[in-house]
Amino acid sequence: MTNSLKGFYRAEFETARKKARGVVLLQDGQIRGGDSTFAYIGSYTQEGVTVSGSVRGVRHANIHRPDHVSVFGIDPVEVVFDGVAKDGYVSIEGVARETPSLSLRGLLTRIGD
């Protein structure tokens, strides 16, 4: 498998508050994606297997129910992250600038080019 992160991924995120799933496209240092409530917009850098970046979650749906909140419980939210990419997976850990004491873990699984 190539070292390039370029591709379409299933995204699974988790904090102590909540779990969420969506999709993201990684291409040329840009992150684009979302789920049924939030758009994900950001950027990343890669050096070998090490990945770092930031992504902003912005509400696009006009749904304001307790089951439609971000994994941080607030929105919009901006997450800075570091991680490792290997064999079609990207494992990340990060924090939201708005809630620095609440950590995020995520797993991206490549589902296409």
Secondary structure per residue as TSV (DSSP state, phi and psi in degrees):
chain	resnum	aa	ss	phi	psi
A	1	M	-	360.0	142.6
A	2	T	-	-68.1	155.9
A	3	N	S	-77.6	-14.7
A	4	S	-	-67.9	138.1
A	5	L	-	-83.2	-9.3
A	6	K	-	-52.5	121.8
A	7	G	E	162.6	179.4
A	8	F	E	-105.6	132.1
A	9	Y	E	-130.7	145.9
A	10	R	E	-80.4	134.0
A	11	A	E	-116.9	129.0
A	12	E	E	-124.1	125.3
A	13	F	E	-123.5	151.0
A	14	E	E	-151.9	136.3
A	15	T	-	-123.7	-179.7
A	16	A	S	-65.2	-17.9
A	17	R	S	-89.6	-36.5
A	18	K	-	-165.6	159.9
A	19	K	E	-112.4	152.8
A	20	A	E	-148.6	157.8
A	21	R	E	-135.6	147.9
A	22	G	E	-163.2	-160.6
A	23	V	E	-134.3	150.9
A	24	V	E	-140.7	149.0
A	25	L	E	-110.0	123.6
A	26	L	E	-105.7	123.2
A	27	Q	E	-158.5	125.3
A	28	D	T	52.0	41.7
A	29	G	T	80.9	4.3
A	30	Q	E	-110.5	144.2
A	31	I	E	-114.2	127.1
A	32	R	E	-138.6	135.6
A	33	G	E	174.5	-158.0
A	34	G	E	162.8	-171.4
A	35	D	-	-141.5	-163.1
A	36	S	S	-70.9	-12.1
A	37	T	S	-122.1	-33.4
A	38	F	E	-122.1	145.0
A	39	A	E	-96.4	141.1
A	40	Y	E	-110.9	123.8
A	41	I	E	-135.4	125.6
A	42	G	E	-171.5	-162.9
A	43	S	E	-146.3	159.8
A	44	Y	E	-144.9	159.7
A	45	T	E	-127.1	153.7
A	46	Q	E	-134.2	132.3
A	47	E	E	-132.4	103.1
A	48	G	T	66.2	-125.4
A	49	V	T	-92.6	-5.0
A	50	T	E	-86.2	132.6
A	51	V	E	-125.9	141.2
A	52	S	E	-146.6	158.4
A	53	G	E	172.3	-164.3
A	54	S	E	-146.7	149.7
A	55	V	E	-142.9	139.3
A	56	R	E	-108.4	131.8
A	57	G	E	-101.1	119.3
A	58	V	E	-121.8	127.5
A	59	R	E	-65.5	128.1
A	60	H	-	-111.7	-19.3
A	61	A	S	-94.8	144.4
A	62	N	-	-89.9	55.5
A	63	I	-	-118.6	120.3
A	64	H	-	-126.7	69.6
A	65	R	S	-119.8	157.5
A	66	P	G	-57.0	-28.6
A	67	D	G	-85.7	1.7
A	68	H	G	-122.0	51.3
A	69	V	S	-115.2	161.9
A	70	S	-	-67.7	167.0
A	71	V	T	-65.0	-12.7
A	72	F	T	-98.3	-8.1
A	73	G	S	83.1	4.0
A	74	I	S	-137.7	162.5
A	75	D	S	-159.4	150.0
A	76	P	S	-67.9	167.7
A	77	V	E	-143.0	142.6
A	78	E	E	-121.5	125.0
A	79	V	E	-111.2	131.8
A	80	V	E	-103.4	139.3
A	81	F	E	-143.4	160.0
A	82	D	E	-133.3	153.2
A	83	G	E	-169.6	-171.6
A	84	V	E	-131.3	135.0
A	85	A	E	-113.0	129.0
A	86	K	E	-160.4	131.9
A	87	D	T	53.5	41.6
A	88	G	T	86.8	6.3
A	89	Y	E	-123.3	147.5
A	90	V	E	-129.8	116.8
A	91	S	E	-102.0	126.7
A	92	I	E	-128.1	156.5
A	93	E	E	-135.4	140.3
A	94	G	E	-161.9	-178.7
A	95	V	E	-139.2	153.3
A	96	A	E	-87.8	138.1
A	97	R	T	-60.6	-29.6
A	98	E	T	-78.8	-23.8
A	99	T	E	-137.3	71.0
A	100	P	E	-63.9	-17.2
A	101	S	E	-86.5	-5.1
A	102	L	E	-107.8	111.9
A	103	S	E	-88.4	156.0
A	104	L	E	-120.2	140.8
A	105	R	E	-122.0	142.4
A	106	G	E	-145.6	155.8
A	107	L	E	-135.7	123.5
A	108	L	E	-104.3	131.7
A	109	T	E	-121.1	120.1
A	110	R	E	-63.1	129.0
A	111	I	E	-120.7	-2.8
A	112	G	E	177.9	170.3
A	113	D	-	-89.2	360.0
